[in-house]
Amino acid sequence: MKKQATATVTYPKTLLLGVQTPEHYLTNMESYFEEFRNLARTNGVQNPDEMIVKIREIDPGYFLTRGKREEVKAFCDENDIEQVVVSEALSSRQAGNLGELLRCDIFDRTQLILEIFEKSAHTAEGKTQVAIAQLQHKKSRLAGKGVHYAQQSGSIGVRGGFGETAKEKETRHIEDSILQLKRHLAKLHKARETRRKQRLASKEPNICLIGYTNAGKSTILNILTNSNVLAEDKLFATLDTTTRALFIDGQKKGTISDTVGFIQQLPTRLIDAFKSTLSELDYADLLLQVVDVADPGWENHIRVVNEILTDLDVHTPMLYVFNKADKIDTTLLYGALERYQPHVVVSSLSKKSIAPLIEYIKNWNPTDEEETLESE
């Protein structure tokens, strides 16, 4: 009996390069770099080396200052690094120059997140939105690329790439593709609006789960609605809005929707691409901001989410849901938690462990919220 040949997958030697910049003055760096590691892990990066550097200013040509460039180059040469994934967003010029200097493929935070979004999108609308964002990113990489034109082909963690045509021809092709995708997306939006109008016509209240990625939104949705929405312990497990009927004590309370998780420095193109998905928040009667209170950067996560809500001009009433309380002694955080009102503290382990949230929803009255907003 012949042995069946098995395909072997080889992974390039990868360096995760965490960079602390002056822009991170409000950031919990330990939490930020752990998030960066999780992003890489979610995208399938295997057994990477790590290096963290701090820079006082950003070099317009290389992002890294001269001294740090030399440190990183020495590390790459010594450890035979083939690709470098940088924790920050780079310009096309910076990525090209770094790639030439280090003799490595360079991938930045934007491309890392885009690739994760591509793998996580499941609906036609989600896939189309990701495709638009990817093409917009690719177009930005063509602008002024010059000798680095073919530098950034390929994907993180995969060897090889595809050849490129002339810059002008490729730019025109990308613009045509974006236009076609936007037309297709407009049709999908129209269908979504039809479903939304039908729901609004029923006068049923709608609650939206929002929050930082991997905070436990999908798990809470599953417990509240006895559903089986994908709930994995990884970043961006949910990209597409999911809406379910919500019953409390056998009585229908309305509907509840799960939305894409937020993240620090979410690429602007992705915010634009996903505004249609997040537009569900405009029609919500109540937002449940789920917060992983066991994460040391939980307050910064709240800040990130609230800033994005402000950018989206969303002013819907909100309840802070401090989740994963089973992993930490929340009495030590009493003073900090009290700053966020109203709030409940739960653990998304079972229906019993989220009882405070269920009780809040049970007593919640959308009419009271509307009167409060009108008085303000």
Sequence and secondary structure as in RCSB ss.txt:
>XXXX:A:sequence
MKKQATATVTYPKTLLLGVQTPEHYLTNMESYFEEFRNLARTNGVQNPDEMIVKIREIDPGYFLTRGKREEVKAF
CDENDIEQVVVSEALSSRQAGNLGELLRCDIFDRTQLILEIFEKSAHTAEGKTQVAIAQLQHKKSRLAGKGVHYA
QQSGSIGVRGGFGETAKEKETRHIEDSILQLKRHLAKLHKARETRRKQRLASKEPNICLIGYTNAGKSTILNILT
NSNVLAEDKLFATLDTTTRALFIDGQKKGTISDTVGFIQQLPTRLIDAFKSTLSELDYADLLLQVVDVADPGWEN
HIRVVNEILTDLDVHTPMLYVFNKADKIDTTLLYGALERYQPHVVVSSLSKKSIAPLIEYIKNWNPTDEEETLES
E
>XXXX:A:secstr
             EEEEEEE GGGTTS HHHHHHHHHHHHHHTT  S EEEEEE SS BTTTBS HHHHHHHHHH
HHHHT  EEEESS   HHHHHHHHHHHTSEEE HHHHHHHHHHHH  SHHHHHHHHHHHHHHHHHHHTT GGGTT
TT S TT         HHHHHHHHHHHHHHHHHHHHHHHHHHHHHHHHHHHTT  EEEEEEBTTSSHHHHHHHHH
T      SSTTS  S EEEEEEETTEEEEEEEE   B TT  HHHHHHTHHHHGGGGG SEEEEEEETTSTTHHH
HHHHHHHHHHHTT    EEEEEE GGGS GGGGHHHHTTSSSEEE  TTSTGGGHHHHHHHHH  HHHHHHHHHH
 
